[in-house]
Amino acid sequence: MALSASVKISGLTLTALILISSAAAHKFSIVGYAPEDLTSIGRLIELFETWVAKHSKVYNSIEEKLERFEVFKDNLKHIHERNKEVTEYWLGLNEFADLSHEEFRSSYLGLKADQSSRRASPSNEFSYKDVVDVPKEVDWRKKGAVTPVKNQGQCGSCWAFSTVAAVEGINQIVTGNLTSLSEQELIDCDTTFNNGCNGGLMDYAFSFIVSNGGLRKEDDYPYLMEEGTCAELT
């Protein structure tokens, strides 16, 4: 369902059938763009079709696709303006580029964790001890303590991902081995205080890992983007 001639978007008439083309992909697995893509409606549609193909987007009607294109166009303008202002990072078009800020927040943010069953915190607080010559900053990615970026999808499992990232990091720092561990095991099995895709807390997850004797590798217990049944060790 490509956007084609005779279709009007924001008062602009599309004058040619737009075929899917290949845009340059940025190194962070997102669709890149050129400033020239914002100079004509034809190039905008071509970029949109490339993005749609890359992320296997499917729309139920031409009306829905036109609506998503308008959002995509607004997001691209925001990205481009931001990229002109900053040099520390670069923004591109990820899989959420056809969602408005409000739609993204309603689908992926806004966790309201149930605090009614939260256990009391221990009286002793964490403190650094016998630490000297601490560097101003440390980039643990450069030290090999961070796994590649993972995608939690629409499952509210940020608590599991942050827990796993912390454990993966400290394991690499101590042993020198960076191993990707299973968020899904936490989602499925750590259910006493945590609530799977409906949220949880790292504190409880750390306690679960200790009592469980560790976590399985991600390859052995892959992520599903939804709650599953706890798979027992065999």
C-alpha positions as CSV (number, residue, x, y, z in Angstrom):
1,M,0.0,0.0,0.0
2,A,2.4,2.6,-1.2
3,L,1.5,6.3,-1.2
4,S,0.8,7.3,-4.8
5,A,-0.3,10.1,-7.1
6,S,-3.7,11.8,-6.4
7,V,-3.4,11.3,-2.6
8,K,-3.4,14.6,-0.7
9,I,-1.4,15.0,2.5
10,S,-1.5,18.3,4.4
11,G,-2.7,20.1,1.4
12,L,0.1,18.8,-0.8
13,T,-0.7,16.7,-3.8
14,L,1.6,13.8,-4.5
15,T,2.5,13.8,-8.2
16,A,4.2,10.5,-8.7
17,L,4.0,6.9,-7.6
18,I,6.6,6.4,-4.9
19,L,8.5,3.1,-5.0
20,I,10.3,1.7,-2.0
21,S,14.0,2.5,-2.1
22,S,17.0,1.9,0.1
23,A,18.0,4.7,2.5
24,A,21.4,4.6,4.1
25,A,21.2,2.8,7.5
26,H,22.9,4.3,10.4
27,K,25.2,2.2,12.5
28,F,22.7,2.0,15.4
29,S,20.3,-0.1,13.2
30,I,17.9,2.8,12.5
31,V,17.0,4.4,9.2
32,G,19.2,7.3,8.3
33,Y,18.2,10.3,6.3
34,A,19.8,13.2,4.4
35,P,18.8,16.8,4.9
36,E,17.7,16.8,1.2
37,D,15.0,14.3,2.2
38,L,13.1,17.2,3.8
39,T,13.1,19.4,0.7
40,S,10.4,17.7,-1.3
41,I,7.3,15.7,-0.6
42,G,8.5,13.0,-3.0
43,R,11.7,12.4,-1.1
44,L,9.8,12.4,2.2
45,I,7.5,9.6,0.9
46,E,10.4,7.7,-0.5
47,L,12.1,7.8,2.9
48,F,8.8,6.8,4.6
49,E,8.4,3.8,2.3
50,T,11.9,2.7,3.1
51,W,11.3,3.0,6.8
52,V,8.0,1.1,6.5
53,A,9.7,-1.7,4.6
54,K,12.6,-1.9,7.1
55,H,10.4,-2.2,10.1
56,S,7.7,-4.3,8.4
57,K,5.0,-1.9,9.2
58,V,1.4,-2.8,8.1
59,Y,-1.5,-0.4,8.1
60,N,-5.1,-1.3,7.9
61,S,-6.1,1.4,5.4
62,I,-4.7,4.1,3.3
63,E,-6.2,6.6,5.7
64,E,-4.3,5.1,8.6
65,K,-1.1,5.1,6.5
66,L,-1.5,8.8,5.6
67,E,-2.1,9.6,9.3
68,R,1.1,7.8,10.2
69,F,3.0,9.5,7.5
70,E,2.0,12.9,8.9
71,V,3.4,11.8,12.3
72,F,6.5,10.4,10.7
73,K,7.1,13.7,8.9
74,D,6.7,15.7,12.2
75,N,9.1,13.4,14.0
76,L,11.7,13.7,11.2
77,K,11.6,17.5,11.3
78,H,12.1,17.3,15.1
79,I,15.0,14.8,14.6
80,H,16.6,17.0,12.0
81,E,16.4,20.2,14.1
82,R,17.9,18.4,17.0
83,N,20.7,17.0,15.0
84,K,21.6,20.5,13.9
85,E,21.9,21.6,17.5
86,V,24.0,18.8,19.1
87,T,27.2,17.1,18.3
88,E,27.4,14.6,21.1
89,Y,24.9,12.2,19.6
90,W,22.9,11.6,16.4
91,L,19.2,10.9,16.1
92,G,17.6,8.7,13.4
93,L,14.4,7.0,12.6
94,N,13.7,4.0,14.8
95,E,10.7,1.7,14.9
96,F,8.6,4.3,16.8
97,A,8.9,7.1,14.2
98,D,5.2,6.9,13.3
99,L,4.1,7.4,16.9
100,S,3.4,10.8,18.4
101,H,4.9,11.6,21.8
102,E,1.6,11.1,23.5
103,E,1.1,7.7,21.8
104,F,4.5,6.5,22.7
105,R,4.1,7.6,26.4
106,S,0.7,5.9,26.7
107,S,2.1,2.6,25.2
108,Y,5.6,2.4,26.6
109,L,5.8,4.7,29.7
110,G,3.7,5.5,32.7
111,L,4.4,2.5,35.0
112,K,2.4,2.7,38.3
113,A,4.0,-0.1,40.4
114,D,1.9,-1.6,43.2
115,Q,3.8,-0.5,46.4
116,S,1.3,-2.2,48.8
117,S,3.4,-5.4,49.0
118,R,6.8,-3.6,49.1
119,R,9.1,-4.9,51.8
120,A,10.7,-2.6,54.2
121,S,14.2,-1.5,53.3
122,P,17.1,-2.7,55.6
123,S,18.3,-0.1,58.0
124,N,21.9,-0.2,56.9
125,E,22.4,2.1,53.8
126,F,24.9,1.5,51.0
127,S,28.1,3.5,51.2
128,Y,31.5,3.5,49.4
129,K,34.3,2.4,51.6
130,D,38.1,2.6,51.2
131,V,37.7,4.1,47.7
132,V,40.5,6.4,46.5
133,D,41.5,7.9,43.2
134,V,38.1,7.6,41.7
135,P,38.0,8.7,38.0
136,K,35.6,11.5,37.0
137,E,33.7,9.2,34.7
138,V,33.9,5.6,33.4
139,D,32.5,4.4,30.1
140,W,31.8,0.8,30.8
141,R,31.0,0.2,27.1
142,K,34.6,0.8,26.3
143,K,35.7,-1.6,29.0
144,G,33.5,-4.4,27.6
145,A,31.0,-4.5,30.4
146,V,27.8,-3.7,28.4
147,T,25.9,-6.0,26.1
148,P,24.4,-4.7,22.8
149,V,21.1,-2.7,23.1
150,K,18.0,-4.8,23.8
151,N,14.4,-4.1,23.0
152,Q,11.7,-4.8,25.7
153,G,8.8,-4.1,23.3
154,Q,5.5,-3.2,24.8
155,C,6.0,-5.4,27.9
156,G,6.6,-3.3,31.0
157,S,9.7,-5.2,31.9
158,C,12.2,-2.3,32.3
159,W,12.8,-3.5,35.8
160,A,14.0,-6.9,34.4
161,F,16.2,-5.3,31.8
162,S,17.9,-2.9,34.2
163,T,18.5,-5.7,36.7
164,V,20.0,-7.9,34.1
165,A,22.2,-5.2,32.7
166,A,23.6,-4.5,36.2
167,V,24.3,-8.2,36.7
168,E,25.8,-8.6,33.3
169,G,28.1,-5.7,34.0
170,I,29.3,-6.7,37.4
171,N,29.9,-10.2,36.2
172,Q,32.1,-8.9,33.4
173,I,34.0,-6.6,35.8
174,V,34.7,-9.4,38.2
175,T,35.3,-12.3,35.8
176,G,36.2,-10.7,32.5
177,N,33.4,-12.5,30.7
178,L,30.4,-10.6,29.2
179,T,27.5,-12.9,29.0
180,S,24.0,-11.9,27.9
181,L,21.5,-13.1,30.6
182,S,17.8,-13.8,30.5
183,E,15.2,-11.1,31.3
184,Q,12.5,-13.5,30.4
185,E,13.4,-15.7,33.3
186,L,12.9,-12.8,35.7
187,I,9.5,-12.0,34.0
188,D,8.3,-15.6,34.2
189,C,9.7,-16.8,37.5
190,D,10.2,-13.7,39.8
191,T,6.6,-13.3,40.6
192,T,6.5,-13.1,44.4
193,F,6.8,-9.3,44.5
194,N,7.4,-8.4,40.8
195,N,4.6,-8.4,38.2
196,G,6.1,-9.4,34.8
197,C,5.0,-7.0,32.1
198,N,3.1,-4.9,34.6
199,G,6.2,-3.7,36.3
200,G,8.6,-4.5,39.1
201,L,11.5,-3.4,41.2
202,M,15.2,-4.2,40.8
203,D,15.6,-4.8,44.5
204,Y,13.3,-7.8,44.4
205,A,14.9,-9.1,41.2
206,F,18.3,-9.0,42.8
207,S,17.0,-11.0,45.8
208,F,15.4,-13.5,43.4
209,I,18.7,-14.0,41.5
210,V,20.5,-14.7,44.8
211,S,17.9,-17.2,46.0
212,N,17.7,-18.7,42.5
213,G,21.4,-19.3,42.3
214,G,21.8,-17.0,39.3
215,L,20.2,-16.5,35.9
216,R,20.2,-18.5,32.7
217,K,21.8,-17.2,29.5
218,E,19.6,-15.3,27.1
219,D,20.2,-17.9,24.4
220,D,18.9,-20.6,26.7
221,Y,15.8,-18.6,27.9
222,P,15.1,-16.0,25.1
223,Y,13.0,-12.9,25.5
224,L,9.3,-13.1,24.2
225,M,8.1,-9.5,24.8
226,E,5.3,-11.0,26.9
227,E,4.8,-13.0,30.1
228,G,5.2,-16.8,29.9
229,T,5.3,-19.8,32.1
230,C,8.4,-20.2,34.3
231,A,10.6,-22.8,32.7
232,E,12.1,-25.1,35.4
233,L,15.8,-26.0,35.1
234,T,16.3,-29.4,33.5
